[in-house]
Each structure stands twice: as structure tokens, then as C-alpha cells.
Amino acid sequence: MNAFLYFLYVLLVISSLFLILTVLMHKGKGGGVSDMFGGGLSQTAGSSGVAERNLNRITLATLTVWITVIVAIGILSKFAL
């Protein structure tokens, strides 16, 4: 049980970092964090709508994994002996 809990913690850290990266990769709607890292340049370059939709799907999938891991850690922590 401890090994599985440690695996979930590692998965939580990895999914958290990946979620942060995918959110920062989204096209900015105006002055914000994405413009600070060069997001404003992508607006003038004209990014593809397909790429944005795929990025949305990847972000939602990562969010789903992140939420599932958090719930699993909570349940295992509550019922652990």
C-alpha cells in the first residue's frame, strides 16, 4: 500500500508540472503570464486552430489525471491503517 501511495505522489508531482506547462502554453487573451513568456508573439504569427484544440484536449486530460490522483490519495489516506 505504501508503494502505491508513493507512486501516486510521484504521479501527482509530474501531472502538476505538466498541467502548469500546458496552461502556460495557451494563447494569451491580453497582458498576462503568457505574454510575459512570449505568448504575444504567437498572436502575430497566427497559430493554428487545430493546435489550440489539441492543446485544450491535452490540458483537460492532464487535469482529469490530476484530479483523479488527488481523490485517490485522499481516499487511501483516509482508509489507510
C-alpha positions as CSV (number, residue, x, y, z in Angstrom):
1,M,0.0,0.0,0.0
2,N,2.8,2.4,0.8
3,A,4.5,1.8,-2.6
4,F,1.2,2.6,-4.4
5,L,0.8,5.8,-2.3
6,Y,4.3,6.9,-3.2
7,F,3.6,6.1,-6.9
8,L,0.5,8.4,-6.6
9,Y,2.6,11.2,-5.1
10,V,5.1,11.0,-7.9
11,L,2.3,10.9,-10.4
12,L,0.8,14.0,-8.7
13,V,4.1,16.0,-9.0
14,I,4.5,15.0,-12.6
15,S,1.0,15.8,-13.6
16,S,1.1,19.1,-11.6
17,L,4.2,20.3,-13.5
18,F,2.7,19.1,-16.9
19,L,-0.5,20.9,-16.1
20,I,1.3,24.1,-15.3
21,L,3.3,23.9,-18.6
22,T,0.2,23.2,-20.7
23,V,-1.7,26.1,-19.2
24,L,1.2,28.5,-19.8
25,M,1.3,27.3,-23.4
26,H,-2.2,28.6,-24.2
27,K,-2.5,31.7,-26.3
28,G,-2.9,34.8,-24.2
29,K,-6.0,36.9,-24.4
30,G,-4.2,40.1,-23.3
31,G,-1.5,41.1,-20.8
32,G,-0.8,38.1,-18.6
33,V,1.7,35.4,-17.8
34,S,1.7,34.0,-21.3
35,D,2.6,37.4,-22.8
36,M,5.5,37.6,-20.3
37,F,6.9,34.4,-21.8
38,G,6.4,35.3,-25.4
39,G,2.8,34.5,-25.8
40,G,2.1,37.8,-27.5
41,L,4.4,36.8,-30.4
42,S,2.3,33.8,-31.2
43,Q,-0.7,36.1,-31.8
44,T,1.0,37.9,-34.6
45,A,2.3,34.7,-36.1
46,G,-1.2,33.3,-36.4
47,S,-1.4,30.0,-34.6
48,S,-3.5,27.1,-35.9
49,G,-6.9,26.4,-34.5
50,V,-6.2,22.7,-34.6
51,A,-3.1,23.1,-32.5
52,E,-5.1,25.1,-29.9
53,R,-7.9,22.5,-29.8
54,N,-5.3,19.7,-29.3
55,L,-3.6,21.7,-26.5
56,N,-7.1,22.1,-24.9
57,R,-7.6,18.3,-25.1
58,I,-4.2,17.6,-23.6
59,T,-4.8,20.1,-20.8
60,L,-8.2,18.6,-20.0
61,A,-6.7,15.1,-20.0
62,T,-3.9,16.2,-17.7
63,L,-6.4,17.9,-15.4
64,T,-8.5,14.7,-15.3
65,V,-5.4,12.7,-14.2
66,W,-4.5,15.3,-11.6
67,I,-8.0,15.3,-10.1
68,T,-8.2,11.5,-10.1
69,V,-4.8,11.2,-8.3
70,I,-5.8,13.8,-5.7
71,V,-9.0,11.9,-5.0
72,A,-7.2,8.6,-4.8
73,I,-4.6,10.0,-2.4
74,G,-7.4,11.4,-0.2
75,I,-9.3,8.1,-0.2
76,L,-6.2,6.0,0.5
77,S,-5.1,8.4,3.3
78,K,-8.5,8.3,5.0
79,F,-8.8,4.5,5.0
80,A,-5.1,3.6,5.5
81,L,-4.4,1.5,8.6
